[in-house]
């Protein structure tokens, strides 16, 4: 399991796209992982983790479960670097807006986690 997580961490900054999976908490206080936002199942977001696309949901959960906060911060830094490089390309306004929104969400998450 550690090998999958370590390999997946190396892919995060290089990945063209990452999937976000959510650690949710239901009304009874039970935690569960979801590919859809927690509000769709009447839950609350405990944590959002970017994981590489192309893995099964079970593998994505394993990767997300083994990420330490420092690993998650490093993965977000890599993703932001990738987004910055994409934003310098001649892209449509819609794509630039999507990149800006994703970058802002990542920076907000880094601030919330107190990443350094």
C-alpha distances in whole Angstrom, upper triangle without the diagonal:
4,5,5,6,9,10,11,12,15,16,17,20,21,20,24,22,20,19,20,18,20,19,22,24,27,30,29,27,24,21,19,17,20,20,24,25,26,29,29,28,30,28,27,25,23,20,20,17,17,15,15,17,17,13,14,14,11,9,11,11,7,8,11,10,8,11,14,18,18,15,17,20,19,18,21,23,22,23,26,27,26,28,31,31,32,34,37,37,40,38,40,41,38,35,36,36,33,32,34,32,29,29,31,28,26,28,29,26,26,29,28,25,27,25,27
4,5,5,6,8,10,11,13,14,15,18,20,19,23,22,19,20,20,19,20,20,23,25,28,32,31,28,25,22,21,19,21,22,25,26,27,31,31,30,32,29,28,25,23,20,20,17,17,15,15,18,18,15,16,16,14,11,13,12,9,8,11,10,7,10,12,16,16,13,15,18,17,16,19,21,20,21,24,25,25,27,30,30,30,33,35,36,39,37,39,40,38,35,35,36,33,31,33,32,28,28,30,28,25,27,28,24,24,27,26,23,25,23,24
4,5,5,6,8,10,11,12,14,17,18,18,21,21,19,19,20,20,22,22,25,28,31,34,34,31,28,25,23,21,23,22,26,28,28,32,32,32,34,31,30,27,25,22,21,18,17,15,14,17,16,14,16,17,15,11,13,14,11,9,13,13,10,12,15,18,17,14,16,19,17,16,20,21,19,21,24,24,24,26,29,29,29,32,34,34,37,36,38,39,37,34,35,35,32,30,32,32,28,28,30,28,25,28,29,26,25,28,28,25,27,24,25
4,6,5,6,9,10,11,12,16,16,15,19,18,16,16,17,17,19,19,23,25,28,32,31,29,26,23,21,18,19,19,23,24,25,29,29,28,31,28,28,25,23,20,19,15,15,11,11,13,13,10,12,13,11,8,9,11,8,7,11,11,10,11,14,17,17,14,15,18,17,15,18,20,18,19,22,23,22,24,27,27,27,30,32,32,35,34,35,36,34,31,32,33,29,28,30,29,25,26,28,26,23,26,27,24,24,27,27,24,26,24,25
4,5,5,6,9,10,11,14,15,15,18,17,14,15,15,15,17,17,21,23,26,30,30,27,24,21,19,16,18,18,21,23,23,27,27,27,29,26,25,22,20,17,16,13,12,10,10,13,14,11,13,13,12,9,9,10,7,5,8,9,7,7,11,13,14,10,11,15,13,12,15,17,16,16,20,21,20,22,25,25,26,28,30,31,34,32,34,35,33,30,30,31,28,26,28,27,23,23,25,23,20,23,24,21,20,24,23,20,22,20,22
4,5,5,7,9,10,13,14,14,18,18,16,17,18,18,20,20,24,26,30,33,33,30,27,24,22,20,22,21,24,25,27,30,31,30,32,29,28,25,23,20,18,15,14,12,12,15,16,14,16,17,16,12,12,14,11,8,11,12,9,9,11,14,13,10,12,14,12,11,15,16,15,16,19,19,19,22,24,24,25,28,29,30,33,32,35,35,34,30,31,31,28,26,28,28,24,24,26,24,21,23,25,22,20,24,24,21,22,20,21
4,5,5,7,9,12,12,12,16,16,14,16,17,18,20,21,25,28,31,35,35,32,29,26,24,21,22,21,24,26,27,31,31,31,33,30,29,26,25,21,19,16,14,11,10,13,13,12,15,16,15,12,12,14,12,9,12,14,12,12,14,17,16,12,14,16,14,12,16,17,14,16,19,19,18,21,23,23,23,26,28,28,31,30,33,34,32,29,29,30,27,25,27,27,23,23,26,24,21,24,26,23,22,26,26,23,25,22,23
4,5,5,6,10,10,10,13,13,11,12,14,14,17,18,22,25,28,32,32,29,27,23,21,18,18,17,21,22,24,27,27,27,30,27,26,23,22,18,16,12,10,7,6,10,10,9,12,13,13,10,9,11,10,7,10,12,11,10,13,15,15,11,11,14,12,10,13,15,13,13,17,17,16,18,21,21,21,24,26,26,29,28,30,31,29,26,26,27,24,22,24,24,20,20,23,21,18,21,23,20,19,23,23,21,23,20,22
4,5,5,8,10,10,14,13,11,13,14,15,17,18,22,25,28,32,32,29,27,23,22,19,20,19,22,22,24,27,28,28,30,27,26,22,21,17,15,11,10,8,8,12,14,13,15,16,16,13,11,13,12,8,10,12,10,8,11,12,11,8,9,11,9,7,10,12,10,11,14,15,14,17,19,19,20,23,25,25,28,27,30,30,29,25,26,26,23,21,23,23,19,19,21,19,16,18,20,18,17,20,21,18,20,17,18
4,6,7,8,9,13,14,12,15,16,18,21,22,25,29,32,35,36,33,31,27,25,22,23,21,24,25,27,30,31,31,33,31,29,26,24,21,18,15,12,11,10,13,14,14,17,18,19,15,14,16,15,11,13,16,14,12,14,15,14,10,12,13,10,8,12,12,9,11,15,14,13,16,18,18,19,22,23,24,27,27,29,30,29,25,25,27,24,21,23,24,20,19,22,21,18,20,23,20,19,22,23,21,22,19,19
4,6,5,6,10,10,9,12,14,16,19,21,25,28,31,35,35,33,30,27,25,21,21,19,22,23,26,29,29,30,32,30,28,25,24,20,18,14,11,9,7,10,11,11,15,16,17,14,13,16,15,12,13,16,15,13,16,17,16,12,13,14,12,9,12,13,10,10,14,13,12,15,17,16,17,20,22,22,25,24,26,27,26,22,23,24,21,19,22,22,18,18,21,20,17,20,22,20,19,23,24,22,23,20,21
4,5,5,9,8,7,10,11,14,17,19,22,25,29,32,33,30,28,25,23,19,19,17,20,21,23,26,26,27,29,27,25,22,21,17,14,11,8,7,6,9,12,12,15,16,17,14,12,15,15,11,12,15,14,12,14,15,14,11,10,11,9,6,8,10,7,7,11,11,10,12,15,15,15,18,20,20,23,22,24,25,24,20,20,21,18,16,18,18,15,15,18,16,13,16,18,16,16,19,20,18,20,17,18
4,6,8,9,9,12,14,17,19,21,25,28,31,35,36,33,31,28,26,22,22,20,22,23,25,28,29,30,32,29,28,24,23,19,17,13,10,10,9,12,15,16,19,19,21,18,16,18,18,15,15,18,17,15,16,16,15,12,11,11,9,6,8,8,4,5,8,8,6,10,12,11,12,15,17,18,21,20,23,23,23,19,19,20,18,15,17,18,14,13,17,16,13,15,18,16,15,19,20,19,20,16,17
4,6,9,10,13,15,18,21,24,27,31,33,37,38,35,34,30,28,24,24,21,23,24,27,30,30,31,33,31,30,26,26,22,19,16,13,12,9,11,13,15,19,20,21,18,16,20,20,16,17,21,19,17,19,20,18,15,15,15,13,10,11,11,8,8,11,10,7,10,13,11,12,15,16,17,20,19,22,23,22,19,19,21,18,16,18,19,16,15,19,19,16,18,21,20,19,23,24,22,24,20,21
4,5,6,10,13,16,19,22,25,28,31,34,36,33,31,28,25,22,21,18,20,22,24,27,27,28,31,29,28,24,24,21,17,14,11,9,7,8,10,12,16,17,19,16,14,17,18,15,16,19,19,17,20,20,19,16,15,16,14,11,12,13,9,8,12,11,8,11,14,13,12,15,17,17,20,18,21,22,21,17,18,19,17,14,17,18,14,15,18,18,15,18,21,19,19,23,24,22,24,21,22
4,7,10,13,16,20,23,26,29,32,35,37,35,33,29,27,23,21,18,20,21,25,27,26,28,31,29,28,25,26,22,18,16,12,12,9,9,11,14,17,18,21,18,16,20,21,18,18,22,22,20,23,22,22,19,17,18,17,13,13,14,11,9,12,12,8,9,12,11,10,13,15,14,17,15,17,19,17,14,15,17,14,12,15,16,13,14,18,17,15,18,21,20,20,24,25,24,26,23,24
4,7,10,13,16,20,22,26,28,32,33,31,29,26,23,20,18,15,16,18,21,23,23,25,27,25,25,21,22,19,15,13,9,9,7,7,10,12,15,15,18,16,14,17,18,16,16,20,20,18,21,21,21,18,16,17,16,13,12,14,12,9,12,13,10,10,14,13,12,14,17,16,18,16,18,19,17,13,15,16,13,11,15,14,11,13,16,15,14,17,19,18,19,22,22,22,24,22,24
4,6,10,13,16,19,22,25,28,30,28,26,22,20,16,15,12,14,15,18,21,20,22,24,23,22,18,19,16,12,9,6,6,5,5,9,10,13,13,15,14,11,13,15,12,12,16,17,15,18,17,18,15,13,15,14,10,10,13,11,8,12,13,11,11,15,16,14,16,19,19,21,19,20,21,19,16,17,17,14,13,15,15,11,13,15,14,12,16,17,15,16,20,20,19,22,19,22
4,6,10,13,16,19,22,25,27,25,23,19,17,13,11,8,10,12,15,17,17,18,21,19,19,16,17,14,10,8,6,5,6,6,9,10,11,10,13,12,9,11,14,12,11,15,16,15,18,18,19,16,14,16,16,12,12,16,14,11,14,17,15,14,18,19,17,19,22,22,24,21,22,22,20,17,19,18,15,14,17,15,12,14,16,14,13,17,17,15,17,20,20,19,22,20,23
4,7,10,12,16,19,22,24,22,20,16,14,11,9,7,9,9,12,14,15,16,18,16,15,12,13,10,6,6,4,6,9,9,12,12,13,11,13,13,9,11,13,12,10,13,15,13,16,15,17,15,12,14,15,12,11,15,15,12,14,17,16,15,19,20,19,20,24,24,26,23,24,23,20,18,19,18,15,15,16,14,11,13,15,12,11,15,15,12,15,18,17,16,19,18,21
4,7,9,13,15,19,20,18,16,13,10,7,6,5,7,8,10,13,13,14,16,14,13,10,11,8,6,6,6,7,10,11,13,12,12,9,11,11,8,8,11,10,8,11,13,13,15,15,18,16,13,16,17,14,14,18,17,15,18,20,19,19,22,24,23,24,27,28,30,27,27,27,24,22,23,22,18,18,20,17,14,17,18,14,14,17,17,14,16,19,17,17,20,19,23
4,6,10,12,16,17,15,13,10,8,6,5,6,7,6,7,10,11,11,13,10,9,7,7,6,5,6,9,10,14,14,17,15,15,11,13,14,11,9,13,12,9,11,14,13,15,15,18,17,13,16,18,16,15,19,20,17,19,22,22,21,24,26,25,26,29,30,32,29,29,28,25,24,25,23,20,20,21,18,16,18,18,14,14,17,16,13,16,18,16,15,19,19,23
4,7,10,14,14,12,10,7,6,5,6,9,10,9,8,12,13,12,13,10,9,6,5,5,6,8,11,13,16,17,19,17,16,13,13,14,12,9,12,12,9,9,13,13,14,14,17,16,14,17,19,17,17,21,21,20,22,25,24,24,27,29,28,29,32,33,35,33,33,32,29,27,28,26,23,23,24,21,19,20,20,16,16,19,17,14,17,18,16,15,19,19,23
4,7,10,11,9,8,5,5,6,7,10,10,8,6,9,10,9,9,6,5,5,5,7,9,11,14,16,19,20,22,20,19,15,16,17,15,12,15,16,13,13,16,16,17,17,21,20,17,20,22,21,20,24,25,23,24,28,27,26,29,32,31,31,35,35,37,34,34,33,30,29,30,27,24,25,25,22,20,22,22,18,18,21,19,16,19,20,17,17,20,21,25
4,7,8,6,5,4,6,9,10,14,13,11,8,10,12,10,9,5,5,7,6,10,12,15,18,19,23,24,26,23,22,18,18,20,18,15,18,19,16,15,18,19,19,19,23,22,20,22,25,24,23,26,28,26,27,31,31,30,33,35,34,34,38,39,41,38,37,36,33,32,33,30,28,28,28,25,23,25,24,21,21,23,21,18,21,22,18,18,22,23,27
4,5,5,5,7,8,11,11,15,14,12,9,10,11,8,7,4,6,9,10,13,15,18,21,22,25,26,27,25,23,19,20,22,20,17,20,22,19,18,22,22,23,23,26,26,23,26,29,27,26,30,31,29,30,34,34,33,35,38,37,37,41,41,43,40,39,38,34,34,35,32,29,31,31,27,26,28,27,23,24,26,24,21,24,25,21,22,25,27,31
4,5,7,10,12,14,15,18,17,15,11,11,13,10,8,6,8,12,12,16,18,21,24,26,29,29,31,29,27,23,23,26,24,21,24,25,22,21,25,25,26,25,29,29,26,28,32,30,29,33,34,32,33,37,37,35,38,41,39,40,43,44,45,42,41,40,37,36,37,34,32,33,33,29,28,30,29,25,27,28,25,23,26,27,23,24,27,29,33
4,6,9,11,15,16,20,19,18,14,15,16,13,11,9,11,14,14,17,20,22,26,27,30,31,32,30,27,24,23,26,24,21,23,25,22,21,24,25,26,26,29,29,27,29,32,31,31,34,36,34,35,39,38,37,40,43,42,42,46,46,48,45,44,43,40,39,40,37,35,36,36,32,31,33,31,28,29,31,28,25,28,28,25,25,28,30,34
4,7,10,13,15,19,18,17,13,14,16,13,12,9,10,12,11,14,17,20,23,24,28,29,30,28,26,22,22,24,22,19,21,23,20,18,21,22,22,22,26,26,24,26,29,28,28,31,33,31,32,36,36,35,38,40,39,40,43,44,46,43,43,41,38,38,38,36,33,34,34,30,29,30,29,26,26,28,25,22,25,25,22,21,25,27,30
4,7,10,13,17,17,16,12,15,16,12,12,9,10,12,11,14,16,18,21,22,25,26,28,25,23,19,18,21,20,16,18,20,17,16,19,20,21,21,25,25,23,25,28,27,27,30,31,30,32,35,35,34,37,39,38,39,43,43,45,42,42,41,38,37,38,35,33,33,33,30,28,30,29,26,26,28,26,23,25,26,22,22,25,27,30
4,7,10,14,14,13,11,13,15,12,12,9,9,10,8,10,13,14,18,18,22,23,24,22,20,16,15,18,16,13,15,16,14,12,16,17,17,18,22,21,19,22,24,23,23,27,28,26,28,31,31,31,33,36,35,36,39,40,42,39,39,38,35,34,35,33,30,30,30,27,25,27,26,23,22,25,23,20,22,23,20,19,23,24,27
4,7,10,11,12,9,13,13,10,12,9,10,10,10,11,12,13,16,16,19,20,21,18,16,13,12,15,13,10,13,15,12,11,15,16,18,18,22,21,19,22,24,22,22,26,26,25,27,30,29,29,32,34,33,34,37,38,40,37,37,36,33,32,33,31,28,28,29,26,24,26,26,22,22,25,23,20,22,24,21,20,24,24,28
4,7,9,10,9,13,12,11,13,11,11,10,10,9,10,10,13,13,15,16,17,15,13,9,10,12,10,7,10,12,9,10,13,14,16,17,20,19,16,20,21,19,19,23,23,21,24,27,26,26,29,31,30,31,34,35,36,34,34,33,30,28,30,28,25,25,26,23,21,23,23,20,19,22,21,18,20,23,20,19,23,23,26
4,5,7,7,10,10,9,12,10,11,10,11,11,10,11,12,12,15,15,16,14,12,9,10,13,10,9,13,14,11,13,16,16,19,19,22,20,18,21,22,20,19,23,23,21,23,26,25,24,28,29,28,29,33,33,34,31,31,31,27,26,27,26,22,23,24,21,19,22,22,18,19,22,21,18,21,23,21,20,24,24,28
4,7,9,12,10,11,14,13,13,12,13,12,10,10,11,11,13,12,13,12,11,8,11,12,10,10,13,14,12,14,17,17,20,20,22,20,17,20,22,18,18,22,21,19,21,24,22,22,25,27,25,26,30,29,31,28,28,27,24,23,24,23,19,20,22,19,17,20,20,17,17,21,20,18,20,23,21,21,24,24,27
4,6,8,7,8,11,11,12,11,13,13,11,12,13,14,16,14,16,16,15,12,14,16,13,13,17,17,15,17,20,20,22,22,24,23,19,22,24,21,20,23,23,20,22,25,24,22,26,28,25,26,30,30,31,28,27,26,23,22,24,22,18,20,21,18,16,20,20,16,17,21,20,18,21,23,21,21,25,25,28
4,6,6,8,9,9,9,8,11,11,9,12,13,15,17,17,19,19,18,14,17,18,15,15,18,18,15,17,21,20,21,21,23,22,19,21,23,20,19,22,23,20,21,25,24,22,25,27,26,26,30,30,31,28,27,26,22,22,23,21,18,19,20,16,15,18,18,14,16,19,17,15,19,20,18,19,23,23,27
4,5,6,6,5,6,6,9,10,10,13,15,17,20,19,22,21,19,16,17,19,17,15,19,19,16,17,20,20,21,21,24,23,20,22,24,22,21,24,25,23,24,27,27,25,28,30,29,29,33,33,34,31,30,29,26,25,27,24,21,23,23,19,18,21,20,16,18,20,18,16,20,21,18,19,23,24,27
4,5,5,5,6,8,12,13,13,16,18,20,23,22,25,24,22,19,21,23,20,19,22,23,20,21,24,23,25,24,27,26,23,24,27,25,23,27,28,25,26,29,29,27,30,32,30,30,34,34,35,32,31,29,26,26,27,24,21,23,23,20,19,22,21,17,19,22,19,18,22,22,20,21,25,26,30
4,6,7,10,11,14,15,15,17,19,20,22,21,23,22,21,17,20,22,20,18,22,23,20,21,25,25,26,26,29,28,24,26,29,26,25,28,29,26,27,31,29,28,31,33,31,31,35,35,35,32,30,29,26,26,27,25,22,24,25,21,20,24,23,19,21,24,22,21,24,25,23,24,28,28,32
4,5,9,11,14,15,15,18,20,21,23,23,24,23,21,17,19,22,19,18,21,22,20,20,24,24,26,25,29,28,25,27,30,27,26,30,30,28,29,33,31,30,33,35,33,34,37,38,38,35,34,33,29,29,31,28,25,27,28,24,23,26,25,22,23,26,24,22,25,27,24,24,28,29,33
4,7,10,13,15,16,19,21,23,26,25,27,26,24,20,22,24,22,20,23,24,21,22,26,25,27,26,29,29,26,28,30,28,27,31,32,29,30,34,33,31,34,37,35,35,38,39,40,36,35,34,30,30,32,29,26,28,28,24,24,26,25,22,24,26,23,22,25,26,23,24,27,29,33
4,7,9,12,13,16,19,21,24,24,26,24,23,19,20,22,20,18,21,22,18,19,22,22,23,22,26,25,22,24,27,25,24,28,29,27,28,31,31,29,32,35,33,33,37,38,39,36,35,33,30,30,31,28,26,27,27,23,22,25,23,20,21,24,21,19,22,23,20,20,24,26,29
4,6,9,11,15,18,20,23,24,26,25,23,20,21,23,20,17,21,21,17,18,21,20,21,20,23,23,20,22,25,23,22,25,27,25,25,29,29,27,30,33,32,32,35,36,38,35,34,32,29,29,29,27,24,25,25,21,20,22,21,17,19,20,18,16,19,19,16,17,21,22,26
4,6,7,11,14,16,20,21,23,22,21,18,19,20,17,15,18,18,14,15,18,17,18,16,20,20,16,18,21,19,18,21,23,21,22,25,25,24,27,29,28,28,32,33,35,32,32,30,27,26,27,24,22,22,22,19,17,19,18,14,15,17,15,12,16,16,13,14,17,19,23
4,7,10,14,16,20,21,24,22,21,18,19,19,17,14,17,16,13,13,16,14,15,13,17,17,14,16,19,18,17,21,22,21,22,25,26,25,27,30,29,30,33,34,36,34,34,32,30,28,29,26,24,24,24,21,19,20,19,15,15,17,15,12,14,15,12,12,15,17,21
4,7,10,13,16,18,21,19,19,16,17,17,14,12,14,14,10,11,13,12,12,11,14,14,11,13,16,14,13,17,19,17,18,22,22,21,24,26,26,26,30,31,33,31,31,30,27,26,26,24,21,21,21,18,16,17,16,13,12,14,13,9,12,13,11,10,14,14,18
4,7,10,13,15,18,17,17,14,16,16,12,11,14,12,9,11,13,11,13,11,14,13,10,12,14,12,11,15,16,14,15,19,19,18,21,23,23,23,26,28,30,27,28,27,24,22,23,21,18,18,18,15,13,14,14,11,10,13,12,8,11,13,11,11,15,14,18
4,6,10,12,15,14,15,13,14,13,9,9,11,9,6,9,11,9,11,10,12,11,7,10,12,9,9,13,13,12,14,17,17,17,20,21,21,22,25,26,29,27,27,27,24,22,22,22,18,17,18,16,13,14,15,12,10,13,13,10,11,15,13,12,15,14,17
4,7,9,13,12,14,12,14,13,9,10,12,9,8,11,12,10,13,12,13,11,8,10,11,8,8,11,11,9,12,14,13,14,17,18,18,19,22,23,26,23,24,24,22,19,20,19,16,15,17,15,11,13,14,12,10,13,14,11,12,16,15,14,17,15,18
4,7,9,8,11,10,11,9,6,9,10,7,7,11,11,10,13,14,15,12,10,13,13,9,10,13,12,11,14,16,15,15,19,20,19,21,24,24,27,25,26,26,24,21,22,22,18,17,19,18,14,16,18,15,13,17,18,15,16,19,19,17,20,18,20
4,6,7,10,10,12,10,7,11,12,9,10,14,14,13,16,17,17,14,12,15,14,10,12,15,12,11,15,16,14,15,18,18,18,20,23,23,25,23,25,26,23,20,22,22,19,17,20,19,15,17,19,17,15,19,20,18,18,22,22,20,23,21,23
4,6,8,9,12,10,8,12,13,12,13,16,17,16,19,20,21,18,16,18,18,14,15,18,15,13,17,18,15,16,20,19,18,21,23,23,25,22,24,25,22,19,21,22,18,17,20,19,16,18,21,19,17,21,22,20,21,25,24,23,26,24,26
4,7,9,11,10,9,13,14,13,14,17,18,18,22,23,23,20,19,21,20,17,18,21,18,16,20,21,18,19,23,22,21,24,26,25,27,25,26,28,25,22,24,25,21,21,24,23,20,22,24,22,21,25,26,23,25,28,28,26,29,27,29
4,6,8,6,6,10,10,10,12,14,15,16,19,21,22,18,18,21,20,16,18,21,19,17,21,22,20,21,25,25,23,26,29,28,30,28,29,30,28,25,27,27,23,23,26,24,21,23,25,23,21,25,26,23,24,28,27,25,28,26,29
4,5,5,6,9,10,11,12,14,16,17,21,22,24,21,19,23,22,19,21,24,22,20,24,25,23,24,28,28,26,29,32,31,33,30,31,32,29,27,29,29,25,25,28,26,23,25,27,24,23,27,27,24,26,29,28,26,30,28,31
4,5,5,6,9,10,10,12,14,15,19,21,23,20,18,21,22,19,20,23,22,20,23,25,24,24,28,28,27,29,32,32,33,31,31,32,29,27,29,28,24,24,27,25,22,24,26,22,21,25,25,22,24,27,25,24,28,26,29
4,5,5,6,9,10,10,13,15,18,20,22,19,18,22,22,19,21,24,23,22,25,27,26,26,30,31,29,32,35,34,36,34,35,35,32,30,32,31,28,27,30,28,24,26,28,25,23,27,27,24,25,28,26,25,28,27,30
4,5,5,6,9,10,11,13,16,19,20,17,16,20,20,17,19,22,20,20,23,25,23,24,28,28,27,30,33,32,35,32,34,34,32,29,30,30,27,26,28,27,23,25,27,24,22,26,26,23,24,27,26,24,27,25,28
4,5,5,6,8,10,11,14,16,18,15,13,17,17,14,16,19,18,17,20,22,20,21,25,25,25,27,30,30,32,30,31,31,28,26,27,27,23,23,25,23,20,21,23,20,19,22,22,19,20,24,22,21,24,22,25
4,5,5,6,9,10,13,15,17,15,14,17,18,16,17,20,20,19,22,24,23,24,27,28,27,29,32,33,35,32,33,33,31,28,30,29,25,25,27,24,21,23,24,21,19,23,22,19,20,23,21,20,23,22,25
4,5,5,6,9,12,15,17,14,14,17,18,16,18,21,20,20,23,25,24,25,28,29,29,31,34,34,36,34,36,36,33,31,32,31,28,27,29,27,23,25,26,23,21,24,24,21,21,25,23,20,23,22,25
4,5,5,6,10,13,14,11,10,14,14,12,14,17,16,16,19,21,20,22,25,25,25,28,30,31,33,32,33,33,31,28,29,29,25,24,26,24,21,22,23,21,18,21,22,18,19,22,21,18,21,19,22
4,6,5,9,10,13,10,9,12,13,11,13,16,16,15,18,20,20,21,24,25,25,27,30,30,33,31,32,32,30,27,28,27,24,23,24,22,19,20,21,18,16,19,19,15,16,19,18,15,18,17,20
4,6,8,11,13,11,11,14,15,14,16,19,19,19,21,24,23,24,27,29,29,30,33,34,37,35,36,36,33,31,31,31,27,26,27,25,22,23,24,21,19,21,21,17,18,21,19,16,19,18,21
4,6,10,11,9,10,13,14,13,15,18,18,18,21,23,23,24,27,28,29,30,33,34,37,35,37,37,34,32,32,32,29,27,28,27,23,24,25,22,19,22,22,18,18,21,20,16,19,17,20
4,6,8,6,6,10,10,10,12,14,15,15,18,19,20,21,24,25,26,27,30,31,34,32,34,34,32,29,29,29,26,24,25,24,20,20,21,19,16,18,19,15,14,17,16,13,16,14,16
4,5,5,6,9,10,11,12,14,15,16,18,20,21,22,24,26,27,28,31,32,35,34,36,35,33,31,30,30,27,25,26,25,21,21,22,19,16,18,18,14,13,16,15,11,13,12,14
4,5,5,6,9,10,10,12,14,15,16,18,20,21,22,24,26,26,29,31,34,33,34,33,32,29,28,28,25,23,23,22,19,18,19,17,14,14,15,11,10,12,11,8,9,8,11
4,5,5,6,9,10,11,12,14,15,17,19,20,21,23,25,26,28,30,33,32,34,33,32,29,28,28,26,23,24,23,20,18,19,18,14,15,16,13,10,13,13,9,10,7,9
4,5,5,6,9,10,11,12,14,15,17,18,20,21,23,24,26,28,31,30,32,32,31,28,27,27,25,22,23,22,19,18,19,17,14,15,17,13,12,15,15,12,13,10,12
4,5,5,6,9,10,10,12,14,15,16,18,20,21,22,25,26,29,28,30,29,28,25,24,24,21,19,20,19,16,15,16,14,11,12,13,10,9,12,12,9,11,9,11
4,5,5,6,9,10,11,12,14,15,16,19,20,21,23,25,28,27,29,28,27,24,23,23,21,18,18,18,15,13,14,13,9,10,12,9,7,10,11,8,9,6,8
4,5,5,6,9,10,11,13,14,15,17,19,20,22,24,27,26,28,28,27,24,23,24,22,19,19,19,16,14,16,15,11,12,14,12,10,13,14,12,12,9,9
4,5,5,6,9,10,11,12,14,16,17,18,20,22,25,24,26,26,25,22,21,22,19,16,18,17,14,13,15,14,10,12,14,12,10,14,15,13,14,11,12
4,5,5,6,9,10,10,12,14,15,16,19,20,23,22,24,23,22,19,19,19,16,14,14,14,11,9,11,10,6,8,11,9,8,11,13,11,12,10,11
4,5,5,6,9,10,10,12,14,15,17,19,23,22,24,24,23,20,19,19,18,14,15,15,12,10,12,12,9,9,12,11,9,12,14,13,13,10,10
4,5,5,6,9,10,11,13,14,16,18,21,21,23,23,23,19,18,19,17,14,15,16,13,11,14,14,11,12,15,14,12,15,17,16,16,13,13
4,5,5,6,9,10,11,12,15,16,19,18,20,20,19,16,15,16,14,11,12,13,10,8,12,11,8,10,14,12,12,15,17,16,17,14,15
4,5,5,6,9,10,10,13,15,18,17,19,19,18,15,14,14,13,9,10,11,9,6,9,10,7,8,12,12,11,13,16,15,16,13,14
4,5,5,6,9,10,11,13,17,17,19,19,20,16,15,16,15,11,12,14,12,9,13,14,11,11,15,15,14,16,19,18,18,15,15
4,5,5,6,9,10,11,15,14,17,18,18,14,13,15,14,10,12,14,11,10,13,14,12,13,17,17,16,19,21,20,21,18,18
4,5,5,6,9,10,13,12,14,15,14,11,10,11,10,6,8,10,8,7,11,12,10,12,15,15,15,18,20,20,21,18,19
4,5,5,7,9,12,12,15,15,15,13,10,12,12,8,9,12,11,8,11,14,12,12,16,17,16,18,21,21,21,18,19
4,5,5,7,11,12,15,16,16,13,11,14,14,10,12,15,13,12,15,17,15,16,19,20,19,21,24,24,24,21,21
4,5,5,9,8,11,13,13,10,9,12,11,8,10,13,12,11,15,16,15,16,19,20,20,22,25,25,25,23,23
4,5,8,7,10,10,11,9,6,9,10,7,8,11,11,10,13,15,15,15,18,20,20,21,24,25,25,23,23
4,7,8,11,12,14,12,9,13,14,11,11,15,15,13,16,19,18,18,21,23,22,24,27,27,27,25,25
4,6,9,11,13,10,9,13,14,11,13,16,16,15,18,20,20,21,24,25,25,27,29,30,30,28,28
4,7,9,12,10,9,13,14,13,14,17,18,17,20,22,22,23,26,27,27,29,31,32,33,31,31
4,7,8,6,6,10,11,10,12,15,15,16,18,20,20,22,24,25,26,28,30,31,32,30,30
4,5,5,6,9,10,11,12,14,15,16,18,20,21,22,24,26,27,29,30,32,33,31,32
4,5,5,6,9,10,10,12,14,15,16,18,20,21,22,24,25,27,28,30,31,30,31
4,5,5,6,9,10,11,12,14,15,17,18,20,21,23,24,26,27,29,30,29,31
4,5,5,6,9,10,11,12,14,15,17,18,20,21,22,24,26,27,28,27,28
4,5,5,6,9,10,10,12,14,15,16,18,20,21,22,24,26,27,25,26
4,5,5,6,9,10,10,12,14,15,16,18,20,21,22,24,25,24,26
4,5,5,6,9,10,11,12,14,15,17,18,20,21,23,24,23,25
4,5,5,6,9,10,11,12,14,15,16,18,20,21,22,21,22
4,6,5,6,9,10,10,12,14,15,16,18,20,21,20,21
4,5,5,6,9,10,10,12,14,15,16,18,20,19,21
4,5,5,6,9,10,11,12,14,15,16,18,17,19
4,5,5,6,9,10,10,12,14,15,16,15,16
4,5,5,6,8,10,10,12,14,15,14,16
4,6,5,6,9,10,10,12,14,14,16
4,5,5,6,9,10,10,12,11,13
4,5,5,6,9,10,10,9,11
4,5,5,6,9,10,10,13
4,5,5,6,8,9,12
4,5,5,6,5,8
4,5,5,6,9
4,5,8,11
4,5,9
4,6
4
